[in-house]
């Protein structure tokens, strides 16, 4: 037992020494979370703003210009172009000059006064007139995110155009937004990024671990020593656990200071969940490492795991919206469970005990993976 | 083999065979290596030396045959054997990005040396293998000879009873090679059995016993002296004009095993059945009595050529 610990220690020290001399890898430990956090947190924004749009103003009145300014004031769109005809506007959408065009009809003022939202009441004789909208949007619907942003303008209040008090309908449902009342996407993205970045770096580091020894010829020496497979595996994992923790601190720290991501949960809860996920990812990398025959192959397999971890784990798209088959795949990925855990702990102050299933799943994944990696690693050259 | 004899045997293998698909790398190898001797595997590249060594270390499972190394039956007891053997690989297999000292510390931890043992053993090894001054240098930046000394130091760190060296001097100059062999004899003197593979004749000649391998088959197996004395061929050195032409003509004769040019001489190996080799050569049309003929002592190279060349002619 004592000699076994000594052998694990030997591998750990060796890995740390090698890592300290490999400046590129060492730089990646810090730079990957830093750069990716800044990149993703700024770039990924589901609240679309300032969509470039055009206008076709058939009316050319003061009202039509005020209408444009009111729409523009929402911040969702910016008028960048003006067209004379609907045809020209459509061509502009085709060529991606603008994403949408607002068409204001000649009789916009008549339509506006009869519009129910303006609140003059319904003129009894002309029901058909009242149902006419005051203007029309032509939207490039291929991007659903842009389309739904413009769709959200459909019921924007217009009464201030006529200096009337707002006359909103009573909503069907009262909605209370917990945990992220301002609906900022960073709040959801930063904890998710912890999962994505850890998946990437942890699997990448260890998937190369065993293969590298094979490629450089060190394996032939290692297998003639009394080193047991499990000792080698554990020794390979331990140094990277610390690296994983450094990365988590960077991501959550920056998220807190730079993006004001609230930090509601307990540190112990977070540490426990993160540690388990780091172990699960490292073990997954080790399994890859015992399958791959070159470092290139191990990289390719890492990407193969990384992509579903980004797309299916609930980081980008809600898990509930995926078809059942995709949910099964997502369920198999450690990232899915960790994203639930970390969002729960960081944003909602849930204890890990309340999310016991995800914790147990990560523990089981780690143990089984370690066993598979150790069994797959043969101490012969056959 | 009686019981007393068994205690003196480090390696005994019988009918050892290993196939890689269609290829037979080692074929029906019988081997006995006595303790505290240096045993050599001599053979051209691809003759199965490395495979044979790996089989004897339990790194490869034999297709058929029995191996017993230091009383352990392979491959079942390979793990038990690992603490008692040292291995120096053909290619440098320590870590290029660790220093000399870090590499040795790594190995000593792997073999479970305590901190005090480690300190004592490391300073001993560093001085024996002249690495003290290099102890802080990265292994990857050292010369071939220095790397080889480090590899040997690492292989003997845990004081193995049996040492396997796979072409240990292939990247080393002659001066370093001499020193290396001095170190091997020191180890042997201290009780280590050494099995070394090589394709250098001068190295093979230093071994206590030697096996000549070709295409995975053992062609001869004895002490270098006995191999030379028992060589079933005679060696004649010929001095004449147009040696290339003579060589081409002579090698066509069935009695001539080989002819090789050495500077101004032609070294001709003639089968033992030819009673008067000089007369035989003088009668050849390409040579005349005016040329100079000398009967010389056979060398290990002649033994090697005879052993491996016969097969080539038979084919």
Boltz contact constraints between the chains, C-beta under 6 A:
constraints:
  - contact:
      token1: [A, 3]
      token2: [B, 112]
      max_distance: 6.0
  - contact:
      token1: [A, 6]
      token2: [B, 109]
      max_distance: 6.0
  - contact:
      token1: [A, 6]
      token2: [B, 112]
      max_distance: 6.0
  - contact:
      token1: [A, 7]
      token2: [B, 110]
      max_distance: 6.0
  - contact:
      token1: [A, 10]
      token2: [B, 106]
      max_distance: 6.0
  - contact:
      token1: [A, 10]
      token2: [B, 109]
      max_distance: 6.0
  - contact:
      token1: [A, 10]
      token2: [B, 110]
      max_distance: 6.0
  - contact:
      token1: [A, 14]
      token2: [B, 106]
      max_distance: 6.0
  - contact:
      token1: [A, 17]
      token2: [B, 98]
      max_distance: 6.0
  - contact:
      token1: [A, 17]
      token2: [B, 102]
      max_distance: 6.0
  - contact:
      token1: [A, 18]
      token2: [B, 97]
      max_distance: 6.0
  - contact:
      token1: [A, 21]
      token2: [B, 97]
      max_distance: 6.0
  - contact:
      token1: [A, 217]
      token2: [B, 91]
      max_distance: 6.0
  - contact:
      token1: [A, 217]
      token2: [B, 93]
      max_distance: 6.0
  - contact:
      token1: [A, 218]
      token2: [B, 93]
      max_distance: 6.0
  - contact:
      token1: [A, 220]
      token2: [B, 89]
      max_distance: 6.0
  - contact:
      token1: [A, 220]
      token2: [B, 93]
      max_distance: 6.0
  - contact:
      token1: [A, 221]
      token2: [B, 93]
      max_distance: 6.0
  - contact:
      token1: [A, 224]
      token2: [B, 87]
      max_distance: 6.0
  - contact:
      token1: [A, 225]
      token2: [B, 110]
      max_distance: 6.0
  - contact:
      token1: [A, 226]
      token2: [B, 82]
      max_distance: 6.0
  - contact:
      token1: [A, 226]
      token2: [B, 83]
      max_distance: 6.0
  - contact:
      token1: [A, 227]
      token2: [B, 110]
      max_distance: 6.0
  - contact:
      token1: [A, 380]
      token2: [B, 59]
      max_distance: 6.0
  - contact:
      token1: [A, 381]
      token2: [B, 59]
      max_distance: 6.0
  - contact:
      token1: [A, 381]
      token2: [B, 60]
      max_distance: 6.0
  - contact:
      token1: [A, 382]
      token2: [B, 60]
      max_distance: 6.0
  - contact:
      token1: [A, 382]
      token2: [B, 61]
      max_distance: 6.0
